[in-house]
Every structure is written in structure tokens, then in C-alpha cells.
């Protein structure tokens, strides 16, 4: 496979990623914003596949689009943030969001299917050999990045506990 289609697919996924990030920021509904973020994470995973890093792509899907988004949705539901905007009818701006979402999702699905059908992306040019096996990545992560990993876990745990405490106080006051 030549580099021309790879560049086109890379640009398409970059546009999906940027478009979904913009839509995430512009959405007035917290649940819709979280779903736009899932699309963004998925587009970034396709970019990792294009960069010949399938392990990182699967970690991106599993950790970010899976676990972190479940945490975000849990906090959104716990706070009741999805109830801030009660709309009975679909407005014009929401219809535009739906159309843009449909186009971006279709582009993502077609691009991902194309990568899978082509059997991955490998460049035929001269590149440096990098050990990207799960064992090498695991050793690299746990040797040099244990402290940031643990600090992030503690920060997320503190955020969940804080949300639970604030929600209980609101319920007692009401």
C-alpha cells in the first residue's frame, strides 16, 4: 500500500478528531459531550493504527474510550448534569449536531474498515526498528512512569470521592 492513501486516511482521521473535539466543546448536553469525546478517542486510536502502533491503539480504546468514559458518565449521572438541559423538541442546532455526528461516524467506520481490510499499515521505506511489543512497552511504563501513573490513579480516586461527598451534601440540604 502506497503512502498516498495513508496520508489521505491520516488527514481524514485528523479531521474527525478535530471535528469531534470541537463538537464536544460546543455541545450543551454533558452526555452528548462525553459521547463526542468517545468518538475523539476512537479517531485517535485509528491514528495510532496508522502509525503502526496497534497495542497503543487497543490501550487507547480500552482505557480511555472504555474505563475513563465510564467514569466520566458515572460522575455526570451522579451529579445530575444531564438534566440541566431539558429539550422536548429537537432544535435546529441539535439537528446540525446530529448530521455532523453522522458524517464523522460514517467517515470513522469507513476508514477503520479500510485499515482492517488492508491488513494494517506498514511503510516500505527505511525506518528505525523500535521494539513496540507489549513486554517492552510494559517495562518502559513500569520502570520510568510508575509515579505519574500512581498519582493519576490517586487523583481520579480523590475526584470520585469528592463528587460523592458533594452530592450527599446537596441531597441533605434539599
Phi and psi in degrees as GROMACS dihedral restraints (atoms count N, CA, C in turn):
[ dihedral_restraints ]
;  ai    aj    ak    al  type     phi  dphi    fc
    3     4     5     6     1   -76.7    20    10
    4     5     6     7     1   173.9    20    10
    6     7     8     9     1   -81.2    20    10
    7     8     9    10     1   -18.9    20    10
    9    10    11    12     1   -60.4    20    10
   10    11    12    13     1   -53.8    20    10
   12    13    14    15     1   -63.1    20    10
   13    14    15    16     1   -32.3    20    10
   15    16    17    18     1   -65.2    20    10
   16    17    18    19     1   -42.1    20    10
   18    19    20    21     1   -65.2    20    10
   19    20    21    22     1   -41.2    20    10
   21    22    23    24     1   -63.1    20    10
   22    23    24    25     1   -45.0    20    10
   24    25    26    27     1   -65.3    20    10
   25    26    27    28     1   -39.1    20    10
   27    28    29    30     1   -61.8    20    10
   28    29    30    31     1   -44.7    20    10
   30    31    32    33     1   -64.0    20    10
   31    32    33    34     1   -41.0    20    10
   33    34    35    36     1   -61.8    20    10
   34    35    36    37     1   -44.3    20    10
   36    37    38    39     1   -69.2    20    10
   37    38    39    40     1   -33.9    20    10
   39    40    41    42     1   -64.0    20    10
   40    41    42    43     1   -40.8    20    10
   42    43    44    45     1   -66.3    20    10
   43    44    45    46     1   -39.9    20    10
   45    46    47    48     1   -62.1    20    10
   46    47    48    49     1   -43.1    20    10
   48    49    50    51     1   -63.8    20    10
   49    50    51    52     1   -46.6    20    10
   51    52    53    54     1   -66.6    20    10
   52    53    54    55     1   -43.1    20    10
   54    55    56    57     1   -62.5    20    10
   55    56    57    58     1   -43.8    20    10
   57    58    59    60     1   -68.8    20    10
   58    59    60    61     1   -32.6    20    10
   60    61    62    63     1   -66.7    20    10
   61    62    63    64     1   -41.7    20    10
   63    64    65    66     1   -64.8    20    10
   64    65    66    67     1   -43.8    20    10
   66    67    68    69     1   -65.9    20    10
   67    68    69    70     1   -33.8    20    10
   69    70    71    72     1   -61.9    20    10
   70    71    72    73     1   -42.6    20    10
   72    73    74    75     1   -71.5    20    10
   73    74    75    76     1   -31.8    20    10
   75    76    77    78     1   -87.1    20    10
   76    77    78    79     1   -14.3    20    10
   78    79    80    81     1   -71.0    20    10
   79    80    81    82     1   138.0    20    10
   81    82    83    84     1   -89.6    20    10
   82    83    84    85     1   -13.9    20    10
   84    85    86    87     1  -100.6    20    10
   85    86    87    88     1   129.2    20    10
   87    88    89    90     1   -64.7    20    10
   88    89    90    91     1   -36.5    20    10
   90    91    92    93     1   -66.1    20    10
   91    92    93    94     1   -43.3    20    10
   93    94    95    96     1   -63.3    20    10
   94    95    96    97     1   -38.8    20    10
   96    97    98    99     1   -61.5    20    10
   97    98    99   100     1   -41.6    20    10
   99   100   101   102     1   -64.5    20    10
  100   101   102   103     1   -38.2    20    10
  102   103   104   105     1   -69.8    20    10
  103   104   105   106     1   -35.4    20    10
  105   106   107   108     1   -62.7    20    10
  106   107   108   109     1   -37.1    20    10
  108   109   110   111     1   -66.4    20    10
  109   110   111   112     1   -35.9    20    10
  111   112   113   114     1   -61.7    20    10
  112   113   114   115     1   -43.5    20    10
  114   115   116   117     1   -61.6    20    10
  115   116   117   118     1   -40.2    20    10
  117   118   119   120     1   -62.6    20    10
  118   119   120   121     1   -45.7    20    10
  120   121   122   123     1   -61.0    20    10
  121   122   123   124     1   -38.4    20    10
  123   124   125   126     1   -68.4    20    10
  124   125   126   127     1   -41.1    20    10
  126   127   128   129     1   -63.3    20    10
  127   128   129   130     1   -38.1    20    10
  129   130   131   132     1   -66.8    20    10
  130   131   132   133     1   -35.0    20    10
  132   133   134   135     1   -63.4    20    10
  133   134   135   136     1   -39.0    20    10
  135   136   137   138     1   -64.6    20    10
  136   137   138   139     1   -38.1    20    10
  138   139   140   141     1   -61.0    20    10
  139   140   141   142     1   -39.3    20    10
  141   142   143   144     1   -63.6    20    10
  142   143   144   145     1   -38.9    20    10
  144   145   146   147     1   -63.0    20    10
  145   146   147   148     1   -41.7    20    10
  147   148   149   150     1   -63.7    20    10
  148   149   150   151     1   -28.4    20    10
  150   151   152   153     1   -87.9    20    10
  151   152   153   154     1    12.0    20    10
  153   154   155   156     1    63.2    20    10
  154   155   156   157     1    43.4    20    10
  156   157   158   159     1  -130.0    20    10
  157   158   159   160     1    69.2    20    10
  159   160   161   162     1   -66.2    20    10
  160   161   162   163     1   -31.3    20    10
  162   163   164   165     1   -64.9    20    10
  163   164   165   166     1   -45.7    20    10
  165   166   167   168     1   -63.8    20    10
  166   167   168   169     1   -35.6    20    10
  168   169   170   171     1   -62.5    20    10
  169   170   171   172     1   -43.8    20    10
  171   172   173   174     1   -69.9    20    10
  172   173   174   175     1   -35.1    20    10
  174   175   176   177     1   -64.9    20    10
  175   176   177   178     1   -40.1    20    10
  177   178   179   180     1   -57.7    20    10
  178   179   180   181     1   -47.1    20    10
  180   181   182   183     1   -67.1    20    10
  181   182   183   184     1   -47.0    20    10
  183   184   185   186     1   -68.0    20    10
  184   185   186   187     1   -50.1    20    10
  186   187   188   189     1   -79.3    20    10
  187   188   189   190     1   -54.3    20    10
  189   190   191   192     1   -79.3    20    10
  190   191   192   193     1   -57.2    20    10
  192   193   194   195     1   -70.2    20    10
  193   194   195   196     1   -22.0    20    10
  195   196   197   198     1   -94.2    20    10
  196   197   198   199     1   -79.4    20    10
  198   199   200   201     1   -67.1    20    10
  199   200   201   202     1   -48.7    20    10
  201   202   203   204     1   -65.8    20    10
  202   203   204   205     1   -39.2    20    10
  204   205   206   207     1   -69.6    20    10
  205   206   207   208     1   -33.4    20    10
  207   208   209   210     1   -63.0    20    10
  208   209   210   211     1   -40.3    20    10
  210   211   212   213     1   -63.2    20    10
  211   212   213   214     1   -46.4    20    10
  213   214   215   216     1   -58.6    20    10
  214   215   216   217     1   -48.0    20    10
  216   217   218   219     1   -64.3    20    10
  217   218   219   220     1   -36.0    20    10
  219   220   221   222     1   -61.2    20    10
  220   221   222   223     1   -46.2    20    10
  222   223   224   225     1   -66.5    20    10
  223   224   225   226     1   -40.6    20    10
  225   226   227   228     1   -61.6    20    10
  226   227   228   229     1   -45.6    20    10
  228   229   230   231     1   -67.1    20    10
  229   230   231   232     1   -37.8    20    10
  231   232   233   234     1   -64.8    20    10
  232   233   234   235     1   -39.8    20    10
  234   235   236   237     1   -79.0    20    10
  235   236   237   238     1   -17.0    20    10
  237   238   239   240     1    75.6    20    10
  238   239   240   241     1    24.8    20    10
  240   241   242   243     1   -68.6    20    10
  241   242   243   244     1   -23.5    20    10
  243   244   245   246     1   -71.8    20    10
  244   245   246   247     1   -13.1    20    10
  246   247   248   249     1   -91.8    20    10
  247   248   249   250     1     1.4    20    10
  249   250   251   252     1   -67.1    20    10
  250   251   252   253     1   -31.0    20    10
  252   253   254   255     1  -118.9    20    10
  253   254   255   256     1   104.2    20    10
  255   256   257   258     1  -100.1    20    10
  256   257   258   259     1   111.7    20    10
  258   259   260   261     1  -123.4    20    10
  259   260   261   262     1   125.2    20    10
  261   262   263   264     1   -86.7    20    10
  262   263   264   265     1   -39.9    20    10
  264   265   266   267     1  -108.5    20    10
  265   266   267   268     1   152.6    20    10
  267   268   269   270     1   -81.1    20    10
  268   269   270   271     1   121.1    20    10
  270   271   272   273     1   -82.9    20    10
  271   272   273   274     1   175.3    20    10
  273   274   275   276     1   -63.6    20    10
  274   275   276   277     1   -41.0    20    10
  276   277   278   279     1   -68.2    20    10
  277   278   279   280     1   -35.3    20    10
  279   280   281   282     1   -67.5    20    10
  280   281   282   283     1   -35.2    20    10
  282   283   284   285     1   -66.0    20    10
  283   284   285   286     1   -37.9    20    10
  285   286   287   288     1   -63.9    20    10
  286   287   288   289     1   -41.9    20    10
  288   289   290   291     1   -60.5    20    10
  289   290   291   292     1   -41.7    20    10
  291   292   293   294     1   -65.2    20    10
  292   293   294   295     1   -40.1    20    10
  294   295   296   297     1   -66.2    20    10
  295   296   297   298     1   -46.9    20    10
  297   298   299   300     1   -62.4    20    10
  298   299   300   301     1   -41.1    20    10
  300   301   302   303     1   -61.9    20    10
  301   302   303   304     1   -43.0    20    10
  303   304   305   306     1   -62.2    20    10
  304   305   306   307     1   -43.4    20    10
  306   307   308   309     1   -64.5    20    10
  307   308   309   310     1   -44.9    20    10
  309   310   311   312     1   -65.5    20    10
  310   311   312   313     1   -40.5    20    10
  312   313   314   315     1   -66.6    20    10
  313   314   315   316     1   -42.6    20    10
  315   316   317   318     1   -61.3    20    10
  316   317   318   319     1   -42.7    20    10
  318   319   320   321     1   -63.8    20    10
  319   320   321   322     1   -39.8    20    10
  321   322   323   324     1   -64.2    20    10
  322   323   324   325     1   -46.3    20    10
  324   325   326   327     1   -64.4    20    10
  325   326   327   328     1   -44.9    20    10
  327   328   329   330     1   -63.1    20    10
  328   329   330   331     1   -43.9    20    10
  330   331   332   333     1   -64.6    20    10
  331   332   333   334     1   -44.2    20    10
  333   334   335   336     1   -65.1    20    10
  334   335   336   337     1   -41.9    20    10
  336   337   338   339     1   -61.6    20    10
  337   338   339   340     1   -39.1    20    10
  339   340   341   342     1   -64.8    20    10
  340   341   342   343     1   -41.9    20    10
  342   343   344   345     1   -63.9    20    10
  343   344   345   346     1   -42.0    20    10
  345   346   347   348     1   -66.0    20    10
  346   347   348   349     1   -43.3    20    10
  348   349   350   351     1   -64.1    20    10
  349   350   351   352     1   -39.4    20    10
  351   352   353   354     1   -72.6    20    10
  352   353   354   355     1   -12.0    20    10
  354   355   356   357     1    81.5    20    10
  355   356   357   358     1    32.2    20    10
  357   358   359   360     1    91.3    20    10
  358   359   360   361     1   174.8    20    10
  360   361   362   363     1  -120.4    20    10
  361   362   363   364     1   122.2    20    10
  363   364   365   366     1  -133.0    20    10
  364   365   366   367     1   135.2    20    10
  366   367   368   369     1   -89.5    20    10
  367   368   369   370     1   142.4    20    10
  369   370   371   372     1   -88.9    20    10
  370   371   372   373     1    -4.9    20    10
  372   373   374   375     1   -80.0    20    10
  373   374   375   376     1  -179.9    20    10
  375   376   377   378     1   -81.1    20    10
  376   377   378   379     1   120.2    20    10
  378   379   380   381     1  -133.8    20    10
  379   380   381   382     1   155.3    20    10
  381   382   383   384     1   -72.2    20    10
  382   383   384   385     1   140.9    20    10
  384   385   386   387     1   -83.3    20    10
  385   386   387   388     1   122.6    20    10
  387   388   389   390     1  -119.8    20    10
  388   389   390   391     1   132.2    20    10
  390   391   392   393     1   -77.8    20    10
  391   392   393   394     1   103.0    20    10
  393   394   395   396     1  -108.9    20    10
  394   395   396   397     1    24.9    20    10
  396   397   398   399     1   -70.5    20    10
  397   398   399   400     1   155.6    20    10
  399   400   401   402     1   -57.6    20    10
  400   401   402   403     1   -34.2    20    10
  402   403   404   405     1   -65.3    20    10
  403   404   405   406     1   -46.4    20    10
  405   406   407   408     1   -64.8    20    10
  406   407   408   409     1   -41.4    20    10
  408   409   410   411     1   -66.1    20    10
  409   410   411   412     1   -40.3    20    10
  411   412   413   414     1   -62.4    20    10
  412   413   414   415     1   -44.2    20    10
  414   415   416   417     1   -62.2    20    10
  415   416   417   418     1   -43.3    20    10
  417   418   419   420     1   -62.3    20    10
  418   419   420   421     1   -43.9    20    10
  420   421   422   423     1   -65.8    20    10
  421   422   423   424     1   -44.7    20    10
  423   424   425   426     1   -83.4    20    10
  424   425   426   427     1   -13.0    20    10
  426   427   428   429     1   -86.2    20    10
  427   428   429   430     1   -45.8    20    10
  429   430   431   432     1  -105.0    20    10
  430   431   432   433     1   -15.8    20    10
  432   433   434   435     1  -125.4    20    10
  433   434   435   436     1    26.4    20    10
  435   436   437   438     1   -68.0    20    10
  436   437   438   439     1   -45.9    20    10
  438   439   440   441     1   -62.2    20    10
  439   440   441   442     1   -50.7    20    10
  441   442   443   444     1   -60.6    20    10
  442   443   444   445     1   -36.5    20    10
  444   445   446   447     1   -62.5    20    10
  445   446   447   448     1   -46.5    20    10
  447   448   449   450     1   -68.1    20    10
  448   449   450   451     1   -39.8    20    10
  450   451   452   453     1   -62.6    20    10
  451   452   453   454     1   -40.8    20    10
  453   454   455   456     1   -63.5    20    10
  454   455   456   457     1   -42.3    20    10
  456   457   458   459     1   -61.9    20    10
  457   458   459   460     1   -42.9    20    10
  459   460   461   462     1   -66.3    20    10
  460   461   462   463     1   -39.3    20    10
  462   463   464   465     1   -62.4    20    10
  463   464   465   466     1   -44.0    20    10
  465   466   467   468     1   -64.3    20    10
  466   467   468   469     1   -40.3    20    10
  468   469   470   471     1   -63.5    20    10
  469   470   471   472     1   -42.8    20    10
  471   472   473   474     1   -63.1    20    10
  472   473   474   475     1   -38.5    20    10
  474   475   476   477     1   -64.4    20    10
  475   476   477   478     1   -42.1    20    10
  477   478   479   480     1   -64.2    20    10
  478   479   480   481     1   -44.4    20    10
  480   481   482   483     1   -63.4    20    10
  481   482   483   484     1   -42.1    20    10
  483   484   485   486     1   -60.9    20    10
  484   485   486   487     1   -42.6    20    10
  486   487   488   489     1   -63.9    20    10
  487   488   489   490     1   -42.3    20    10
  489   490   491   492     1   -63.3    20    10
  490   491   492   493     1   -42.1    20    10
  492   493   494   495     1   -64.9    20    10
  493   494   495   496     1   -46.5    20    10
  495   496   497   498     1   -63.8    20    10
  496   497   498   499     1   -36.4    20    10
  498   499   500   501     1   -68.1    20    10
  499   500   501   502     1   -40.3    20    10
  501   502   503   504     1   -64.7    20    10
  502   503   504   505     1   -39.4    20    10
  504   505   506   507     1   -63.3    20    10
  505   506   507   508     1   -41.9    20    10
  507   508   509   510     1   -62.3    20    10
  508   509   510   511     1   -42.1    20    10
  510   511   512   513     1   -67.4    20    10
  511   512   513   514     1   -36.2    20    10
  513   514   515   516     1   -69.1    20    10
  514   515   516   517     1   -37.2    20    10
  516   517   518   519     1   -71.1    20    10
  517   518   519   520     1   -30.3    20    10
